[in-house]
Amino acid sequence: MKTTECPACHQQKSIIIDSRLTSDKDRGCVQRRRECQACGQRWHTWEFDRETVEKVRKAVELMREVEL
């Protein structure tokens, strides 16, 4: 799993304040609210499962082929 970096101070130590499934559950996305332990900055991340990422990648490839 890739670590998340604070957009303000670029530290990699953060805590998850809130975690929930998005309204479109069939896409396999989890939205997380994070807080940097170094500077207190808060931000959201959207995490997708590998299967969803692969489906999106294939769809983009197909769209590119159609454009050519």
C-alpha positions in Angstrom: 0.0 0.0 0.0 1.3 3.4 -0.9 1.7 5.9 2.0 -0.2 9.1 1.9 1.7 12.4 2.1 0.4 15.6 3.6 -0.3 18.2 0.9 0.9 21.0 3.1 4.1 19.8 4.8 4.7 16.5 2.9 5.1 14.4 6.1 3.9 10.8 5.8 2.4 10.5 9.3 -1.3 11.0 9.3 -4.3 9.6 11.1 -7.7 8.6 9.6 -10.5 10.7 11.2 -13.4 9.3 9.1 -13.8 6.5 6.6 -16.9 5.7 4.5 -18.0 4.0 1.3 -19.0 6.4 -1.4 -22.6 6.4 -2.6 -21.6 4.4 -5.6 -20.7 1.2 -3.8 -20.3 -0.9 -6.9 -17.1 1.1 -7.8 -15.3 -0.1 -4.7 -14.3 3.4 -3.5 -13.6 4.4 0.1 -13.4 8.0 1.0 -11.2 8.8 4.0 -10.7 12.1 5.9 -7.1 12.3 7.1 -5.2 14.6 9.5 -1.4 15.2 9.5 0.2 14.5 12.8 2.9 17.0 12.1 1.0 20.2 11.1 -2.7 19.4 11.6 -3.7 19.8 8.0 -6.8 17.8 7.0 -7.6 16.4 3.5 -9.6 13.7 1.8 -8.4 10.6 -0.1 -10.3 8.3 -2.3 -9.1 4.7 -2.4 -10.1 2.2 -5.0 -9.7 -1.5 -5.0 -7.4 -3.0 -7.7 -10.2 -4.5 -9.7 -11.8 -1.1 -10.1 -8.6 0.5 -11.1 -8.0 -2.3 -13.7 -11.5 -1.8 -15.2 -10.9 2.0 -15.5 -7.6 1.4 -17.2 -9.1 -1.0 -19.7 -11.9 1.4 -20.4 -9.5 4.3 -21.1 -7.5 2.1 -23.4 -10.6 1.2 -25.4 -11.6 4.9 -25.6 -8.1 5.7 -27.0 -8.4 3.0 -29.6 -11.8 4.4 -30.8 -10.3 7.9 -31.1 -7.6 6.7 -33.4 
